[in-house]
Amino acid sequence: PYPMVYQWDKKEFLEIKQNGFIVGMLCGVSYETEQLQLQKNDFLFLYTDGLFSAESGNDITGWDRVFSMARQLDHELTTNPEAFLEELFFAFYMFHKSNQRSFTDDVALMLLRLK
C-alpha cells in the first residue's frame, strides 16, 4: 500500500505512490527510493493491505478509500493521533462488516510524527 505523509503546515495528505516488490520476500531485490523533506509536526502514515482486503484477499475497498478516509479524519490526526488510528481501523471494520466480510489478513497501522 502507498504510505501517506500529512504535511502539518499545509494541512493536507500526500500519497507516496511508489510501487515495488514486497520488502523482505526475496534476497537481493533492488528497490526504488523516494525522498521527501519532512517538516516539524509532519506525520508519516504506514499501513498493511490487510486494512482494506477481506476474505478472498481481493482488494474490495482499495488504497483510494484509505486516502479518502484519512483525509476525512485529519482533525483527529492533528488533535489526537491515537483516535485517528482507532477511527480509521473502525471505519474499515464497519465497511467489511456491512459487506458481510471480515479481516482475514494482518492489519497493522503505524503513525510517525516528526518532532
N, C-alpha and C positions, 0 to 999 in steps of 0.2 A: 504493500500500500504506500501511497505517497505521504511522506511526512509533511507537516504544516508548520509554518512559523507565524506567530502572532506578533506583528510589529506594534509595540506599545505606542510609539509617537504618532503613528498613522491610524491606529485603532482598526487594523484590518489583518485578515489572514492571507497568507500566501501559501500555495501548494508548491512543493518542490517536486516537479514532475520529472523524475529521473527513474527510468526503468533499468532493470538489471537482473542478474541471476540471484537466486536465493543465497543469502550470506551463510557460509559455513556448510553448504551442501556438498561441495567438492573442493579439493585442494587445488591450488594453482590457478584459480579463476581470476581474471582481471576485471576490475570494476571501473566505471566512470565515476568521477568525483564532481561534486557541486560545491561551490564556495559562496557563502553569504556573509555579509558583515552584520552581525547582531549588535544591537544597542542595549543599553541598560533597560531592564524590565521586559525585554522581549521573551517570548515563550517558544520553545520547540516542542511540538506535539507529535508523538510517535504511537503507533497502534498496530496490532496484527490484523490480518484479514479475517480472523475469527469473529471480529466485531460485526461484520456485515455479511458473512457467509453462514448459511444454516443448512442443516440436514444433509442434502445430497452433495454439499460442497459447492453448489452453484453460487455465483455472485448474484444474490437476489436483490440486493439494495444498491451496491456499487459505492465506489470511492466518492462519487459526487454527493451522495447522501451524507457521508461523514463530513465533508467540507461544508455542506449546507447547514447541517445541524450544529457544527462547531460555530459557524457564523451567528446562528440564532442564539447561541449560549455565550456570546462574547462578554456580556455583562457579568455572568457568573465567573468567567475566567479572570476578569480583572479584579473582582471583589472577593471571590472565594474559589480558588483553583481546585480544591478538593471537590466542591459541589459541581464544578464544571465536569469533572471526570465521572462523578456519580450520575449526574443527569444525562450525560451523553450515553453512558452504558445503559441506563434505564430506558432511554428512548429507543435504543436498538433492541433491548429485551422486549419491550412492548410491541415494537414493529414485528418482530419474529412471532411473538405470541398471537398477534392479531391475524397473522397469516398461517396460524396453526403449525408453526415450526419452532425449533428450539436451537440454541447454540450447540454445535457438535464439534467445534474446533476450539483450540485455546484462544482466550481473549486476553490481551494484555494492552494496557494503556499506560503511557508514560508522558509526563509533562515536566519539562525542564525550564527553569527561569534564570535568565542572566542577571546577576546582581551587580 
